Amino acid sequence: MKKNLYYRYFASELLKMRWSILTFVVLIGPAISLWIGFGVPTKIEEDFNPWLWFFSLSAHKYTLFFYPLMIGVFAAFVCRYEHIGNGWNRLFSLPISRLQIYLTKLAVVALLALATQVCFLIGFLSVGSLQELTGPIPWGILATKTIGGWIASFPLMALTLGCSLFWKNFAATFAFNVIFTIPSIVVTGASLIGVWYPWSQPFLAIMPEHKWSAEVDPLFLTVGVLTTFLIFIASTSWAFVKRDW
């Protein structure tokens, strides 16, 4: 009975979303990134797979700017309905724990971020085919980098969701995300700092070996992502559960 109730609540969270706007957001970030990646004149370095070359060019702006900003938008949208007309009290009247509410909203943000990653990958493969890129498609690397970039964004999801839960103003969450996205331009160049910086972690995870990306030990990056995710999810969920609404 409780399981069915939870599934119905999860479905209601999806129904509350403004899908017309979110669909546009999911598509526009990858589209602009691919336009930049394939549109800027560039010379492929010798012995470099053309698919990886253009993937790096496209993923550079995508993970450095658009993807982190989009995650902030997703987090703000999952809390928008409750902030209107004090919807939190109505939500808390349901026989569902506050922790389940938090985890459900985080799951919705994660699904939207995954959809964005999939759109980016499909768009890249489509444009690359239209451009008639030569060489074998490195399916394993592209899939690993795409999923890795999604997993590496979990700390940012938990952090931005925490901000959205407590800030009623949509613009406040977005401005917060913009302010801390900009320094990632510098932080990503210092891998020792970047692995601990939520706005840089997706970039470091998704970028293949390229002159524009810093060399990062995968194990060190994994430790940084896992540690920051546990810190942010524990602190934000605890604050959400304990807050007097």
C-alpha positions in Angstrom: 0.0 0.0 0.0 2.7 2.4 1.0 4.7 1.5 -2.1 1.8 2.2 -4.4 1.3 5.5 -2.6 4.9 6.5 -3.1 4.7 5.6 -6.9 1.6 7.8 -7.2 3.4 10.6 -5.4 6.4 10.2 -7.7 4.1 10.4 -10.7 2.4 13.5 -9.3 5.9 15.2 -9.1 6.4 14.5 -12.8 2.9 15.8 -13.6 3.6 19.1 -11.7 6.5 20.0 -13.9 6.2 22.6 -16.6 7.2 20.3 -19.4 6.8 22.8 -22.2 9.5 24.9 -20.6 11.7 22.0 -19.4 11.7 20.4 -22.8 13.0 23.6 -24.3 15.7 23.8 -21.5 16.7 20.2 -22.0 17.2 20.8 -25.8 18.6 24.3 -25.9 21.8 23.6 -23.9 23.0 20.7 -26.0 21.9 22.4 -29.2 24.0 25.6 -28.5 27.0 23.5 -27.4 26.9 21.4 -30.6 26.6 24.6 -32.7 29.7 26.0 -31.0 31.6 22.7 -31.2 31.0 22.1 -34.8 30.6 25.7 -36.0 33.9 27.1 -34.8 36.7 26.6 -37.5 39.3 24.3 -36.1 42.1 22.1 -37.3 42.1 18.5 -36.0 45.4 17.6 -34.4 47.4 14.8 -36.1 46.6 11.2 -35.0 43.5 12.5 -33.1 40.2 10.7 -33.7 37.8 13.3 -35.3 34.9 12.1 -33.2 36.7 12.6 -30.0 38.1 16.0 -31.2 34.6 17.4 -31.9 33.2 15.7 -28.8 35.8 17.6 -26.8 35.0 20.9 -28.5 31.2 20.5 -27.9 31.5 19.1 -24.4 33.8 21.9 -23.3 31.2 24.7 -23.3 28.4 22.3 -22.5 29.8 21.0 -19.2 31.5 24.2 -18.3 28.5 26.5 -18.6 25.2 25.1 -19.9 24.9 21.8 -18.0 25.5 23.2 -14.5 23.1 26.0 -15.1 20.5 23.6 -16.4 20.8 21.5 -13.3 20.0 24.6 -11.2 16.9 25.3 -13.3 15.7 21.7 -12.9 16.2 22.0 -9.1 14.3 25.3 -9.0 11.4 23.8 -11.0 10.8 20.8 -8.8 10.2 23.1 -5.8 8.4 25.9 -7.6 4.9 24.4 -7.1 5.3 24.0 -3.3 6.6 27.6 -2.9 3.4 28.9 -4.5 0.6 29.3 -2.0 2.5 27.5 0.8 2.2 24.1 -0.9 4.6 22.5 1.5 2.0 22.1 4.2 -0.3 20.3 1.8 2.6 18.1 0.7 3.5 17.2 4.3 -0.1 16.1 5.0 0.5 13.1 2.8 1.5 9.8 4.5 5.0 10.1 3.1 8.1 11.0 5.1 10.0 14.2 4.4 13.0 12.2 3.5 11.0 10.4 0.8 9.9 13.8 -0.5 13.5 15.0 -0.6 14.7 11.9 -2.4 11.9 12.0 -4.9 12.6 15.6 -5.9 16.3 14.7 -6.2 15.4 11.7 -8.4 13.4 14.0 -10.7 16.3 16.4 -11.0 18.6 13.4 -11.8 16.2 12.1 -14.5 16.1 15.5 -16.1 19.9 15.8 -16.1 20.1 12.3 -17.6 17.7 13.3 -20.3 19.9 16.3 -21.1 23.0 14.1 -21.3 21.3 11.6 -23.6 20.1 14.5 -25.8 23.6 15.8 -26.0 25.0 12.4 -27.0 22.3 11.7 -29.6 22.7 15.2 -31.0 26.4 14.9 -31.2 26.2 11.5 -33.0 23.6 13.0 -35.4 25.6 16.1 -36.3 28.8 14.1 -36.5 27.1 11.8 -39.1 25.8 14.7 -41.0 29.3 16.3 -41.0 30.6 12.9 -42.3 33.3 12.6 -39.6 35.9 10.0 -40.5 37.3 7.3 -38.4 35.6 4.8 -36.1 33.1 6.0 -33.5 34.5 5.5 -30.0 31.2 4.2 -28.6 32.8 3.0 -25.3 34.5 6.3 -24.6 31.4 8.4 -25.5 29.0 6.3 -23.4 31.4 6.2 -20.5 32.0 9.9 -20.6 28.3 10.8 -20.9 27.3 8.6 -17.9 30.4 9.7 -16.0 29.5 13.3 -16.4 26.0 12.6 -15.2 27.1 10.8 -12.1 29.7 13.5 -11.4 26.9 16.1 -11.3 25.1 14.4 -8.4 26.9 16.7 -5.8 25.7 19.7 -7.7 22.2 18.3 -7.9 22.0 17.8 -4.1 23.5 21.3 -3.5 21.2 23.2 -5.9 18.2 21.2 -4.7 19.0 22.2 -1.1 19.1 25.9 -2.2 15.8 25.6 -4.1 14.1 23.9 -1.1 14.7 26.9 1.1 14.7 29.8 -1.3 11.3 30.8 -2.6 12.7 33.1 -5.3 13.5 31.2 -8.5 15.9 33.9 -9.5 17.9 33.5 -6.3 18.7 29.9 -7.0 19.6 30.7 -10.6 21.8 33.6 -9.6 23.6 31.5 -7.0 24.3 28.9 -9.7 25.6 31.5 -12.2 27.9 33.1 -9.6 29.6 29.8 -8.8 29.6 28.5 -12.4 31.9 31.3 -13.6 34.9 30.4 -11.3 34.8 26.9 -12.7 36.7 28.3 -15.7 39.7 28.7 -13.5 39.1 25.8 -11.1 38.9 23.2 -13.8 42.5 24.0 -14.8 43.6 23.0 -11.2 42.6 19.4 -11.0 43.5 19.2 -7.2 40.8 21.8 -6.5 38.4 20.9 -9.4 37.7 17.4 -8.1 36.1 19.0 -5.0 34.3 21.8 -6.8 30.7 20.7 -7.7 30.6 23.0 -10.8 33.8 21.5 -12.2 33.2 17.9 -11.5 31.0 17.2 -14.5 33.5 18.9 -16.8 36.4 16.8 -15.5 34.4 13.6 -15.8 33.1 14.1 -19.3 36.1 15.7 -21.1 38.3 13.2 -23.0 42.1 13.7 -23.1 42.5 17.1 -24.7 44.7 20.2 -24.4 41.7 22.0 -22.9 41.3 19.6 -20.1 43.5 19.0 -17.0 44.8 15.6 -16.3 42.8 14.0 -13.5 43.3 10.8 -11.7 39.9 8.9 -12.1 40.2 7.5 -8.6 40.8 11.0 -7.1 37.9 12.4 -9.0 35.7 9.5 -7.8 36.6 10.2 -4.2 35.9 13.9 -4.7 32.5 13.3 -6.2 31.5 10.7 -3.7 32.6 12.7 -0.7 31.0 16.0 -1.8 27.8 14.2 -2.7 27.5 12.5 0.7 28.2 15.8 2.4 25.6 17.8 0.4 22.9 15.1 0.4 23.3 14.5 4.2 23.3 18.2 5.1 20.5 19.3 2.8 18.2 16.4 3.5 18.8 16.8 7.3 18.0 20.5 7.1 14.9 19.8 5.1 13.6 17.1 7.5 14.3 19.1 10.6 13.1 22.6 9.4 10.0 23.9 11.0 7.8 24.7 8.0 
